[in-house]
Amino acid sequence: MVARGAFGVYATSAGGVGKARLATLTPGDCFGEMALLTQEPRSATVRADEDSEVLELGHERFVELIRQEPAIGLAIAATLSRRLKAASHEVARGSHAIVAAVEQELLRLPPERRARCLQAGVLDDVSPAALRALFGAEAEQVAADLLPLGVAPGLATSGPGLQALRAIHEQEEGPGRAESLDRAAAARLADAGCWDEALAILARQSDRAAFVGVLGRGLRGAPPLTPDRARPWVERLTDDEAAADADLALARAALHDSRGHPVLARAVLQRALGVAITSGDADGGRRLSAELARRLGADDRPPADTLASRLARLVPRVPDVGQLARPTLPAFAAIAAAIGLTVVAVGLRGSAQWAFGLLLAAALVLWVSDVFPDFAVSLALVAAWLALGIARPAQALSGFASSNWLFTFGVLGIAAAIAESGLLFRAGLLLVRRMPPGLFLQAGTLLLTGLILSPLLPQNAGRAALLSPIALAVAEAAKLKNREPAAAVLGLAAWIGSTPLMFWFMNGSSLCLLAWGLLPDAEREQFGWIRWFLTAAPLGVFVSFGALVMLFLVLRPRRLPPPERQRVEVQIAVLGPPSRREYAMIAVLALTVVGFAVGGAVGLDSGVVPVLGVLAAVVTGNFDRRSLAGLDWNFLIFNGIALSIASLTIALGLDKVAADALGANLGMLATSPLAFVLAIAVLNLVVRLALSQNQAILLMGLSLIPVAANLGINPWIVVITLLSTSVMWFLPNQTNSYLVALSASEERLYSPAQGRLVAFGYAAVTLLGLAVTVPFWHLLGLL
């Protein structure tokens, strides 16, 4: 592996005299891989052109690494594939005679029939079904025209003939136009159920997403791809690609099983289950949970305490669109309650306050029960407002026209661009390579990394999925046993840094953005990114350090030996130097951070800065249509309508009603800021046992922010108290990102029992941190 410098590759010339230079190798390249695989003599000589450095990988170590890190084998396979592709170009130059002969035959055909023959070149092998899918009624004529070209179903010479047609077609249309026509042909073939033919075309394209999508459709198609036919296509996937789709993950796991790798199969299924949870794929989550439960049960593990059984309880067993005829009892009860509340709201439509409150209660019931996606309930709420005349369209959708929603969209867009650029993966590898000695410093580094990533990747589940494997790599480098106290410290430190401490940043997560949007305009303008960070810093510092100390007091780990970093060095060498896209993304990120810092001083609207960052990411190639489609639109729609709820609450005077109702009970606490803050914190801990994070923040924020304003307490105090106590994991399914962290670490770092014990310790640290920070906030005039 070339780590630094440059090398020349030489081989004996054709005449047997002297050496001919074949290639130049730079950082990120590797050589000698054929001898590594076959243990045969090298076929070329490599010399350093300048002061250089390489990393040597021996055969025994290579075999060991392939077992531990299959991605290294994929990287070497990719290198071989590139070199084989270069060799195939040489072969292509010797096929001019075939192309010339095919061109002569094509000249004898009318233009329309000639064009159809060239389009048939998109196929690897012709079949009657494929021709019918591409040409309809003209399929028989196309088949007849292809015969003189040496192309026919089952004909041994079809390959060269089709390749010649493809070469002529690309030359006449141009590469870009030809690829577009090929993708259109693949879409028609897929619609007709010609899965093998469609996948063969997409396998030649650079659009991996299209290939993965069609393969997933094929497994679910009618008729579906059989396991035998699907296997060669599933072999082309990576485990990461397969994990994005439940059917692909199940097929990939079956492939690993057939090769005698049940551990890899289970890892793919666990990763896919984490994706299904975060994306809301209930059907896929149930099937993956069932398969994991079957596998874990086959290993004689107690079924009541398996990861799959706990995750299965999280995935809502509720009807999808095709199953609404037979809802489950909890779903039926939730739907019935929501309908009842809506009927009462219709009867009281003359009183806008009552109708609005009842409709909000109906929506809350559906949100809590997870019968329907959040965005669907939110849109139904808007429709009810308009139907009952509670709000005009401009009022009902005012949240989407606000700077707050634009800011949220921009922040999530920048996070998607950072993930697309590959910066986070490289940062994780560099972190492990520079991990300091000593368990306390390593745990602190993982926690700090989660904090640093919070404003860069404002998605709790994404940070948890990124940091947990890094913590697992650190534990493996230290040769820790599964779930021993030291491993649990590393895993839970990574988890705490990735999610519970997100309150430190205004854009630390979508939850923070939602809470920030609920603040009154004056406080929202007052608490920009820097003011929020500095005001929350004392609480953040206390909870961060206190959580580390608590981990050691609760888990009592042993001391660690120095970590090994050989695997990380190899991965970094294979990754090579940063690409132009990565450098461009670093520049975009730096400018965005500067914009956050100085935007308010120069009169720049808070929503403009991240949107400009997204546009810059588009220009640099780090954000495209696929990135846009991959944003969390379920949350974005929910967030926009939540902002509308906040503005309508004020317009209808419900904020004053809530303030009067709760003020009498909380008013006596206003004279004791400490009692007021701790009361809100404890109340939120209780509410979070029943409601999800978004729902708890929305309900508690709408209820308590008006109360705080009436009592002379800055509403930001309510928001920061709610956020700091919103991420709890007393119950496994209480926080989705906690389950993602468990799955991403393969449940090898800590057990649920260890996690639950730490959850109670973290809650105590947070309450103590709030108590300690109250005097500081009092000095600032916020209490």
Buried (B, 14 or more C-beta within 10 A) or exposed (E): BBBBBBBBBBBEEEEEEEBEEEBEBBBBBBBBBBBBBEEEEEEBEBEBEEEBEBBEBEEEBBEEBBEEBBBBBBBBEEBEEEEEEEEEEEEEEEEEEBBEBBBEBBEEBEEEBBBBBBBBBBBBBBBEBBBBBBBEEBBEBBBEBBEBBBBBBEBEEBEBBBBBBBBBBBEEBEEEEBBEBBBBBBBBBBEBBBBBBBBBBBBEEEEBEBBBBBBBBBBEBEEBBEEEEBBEBBEEBBBEBBBBBBBBBBBBBBBBBEEEBBEBBBBBBBBBBBBBBBBBBBEBBBBBBEBBBEBBBEEEBEEEEBBBBBBBBBBBEBBEEEEEEEBBEBBBBBBEBBEEBBEBBBEBBEBBBBBBBBBBBBBBBBBBBBBBBBBBBBBBBBEBBBEBEBBEEEBBBBBBEBBBBBBBBBBBBBBBBBBBBBBBBBBBBEBBEEBEEEBBEBBBBBBBBBBBBBBBBBBBBBBBBBBBBBBBBBBBBBEBEBBBBBBBBBBBBBBBBBBBBBBBBBBBBBBBBBBBBBBBEEBBEBBBBEBBBEBBEBBBEBBBBBBBEBBBEBBEBEEBEEBEBEBBBBBBBBBBEBBEBBBBBBEBBEBBBEBBEEBBEEEBEBBBBBBBBBBBBBEBBBBBEEBBEBBBEBBBBBBBBBBBBBBBBEBBEBBBBBBEEBBEEBEEBBEEBBBBBBBBBEBBBEBBEEBBBBBBBBBBBBBBBBBBBBBEBBBBBBBBBBBBBBBBBBBBBBBBBBBBBBBBBBBBBBBBEBBBBBBBBBBEBBBBBBBBBBEBBEEEEBB
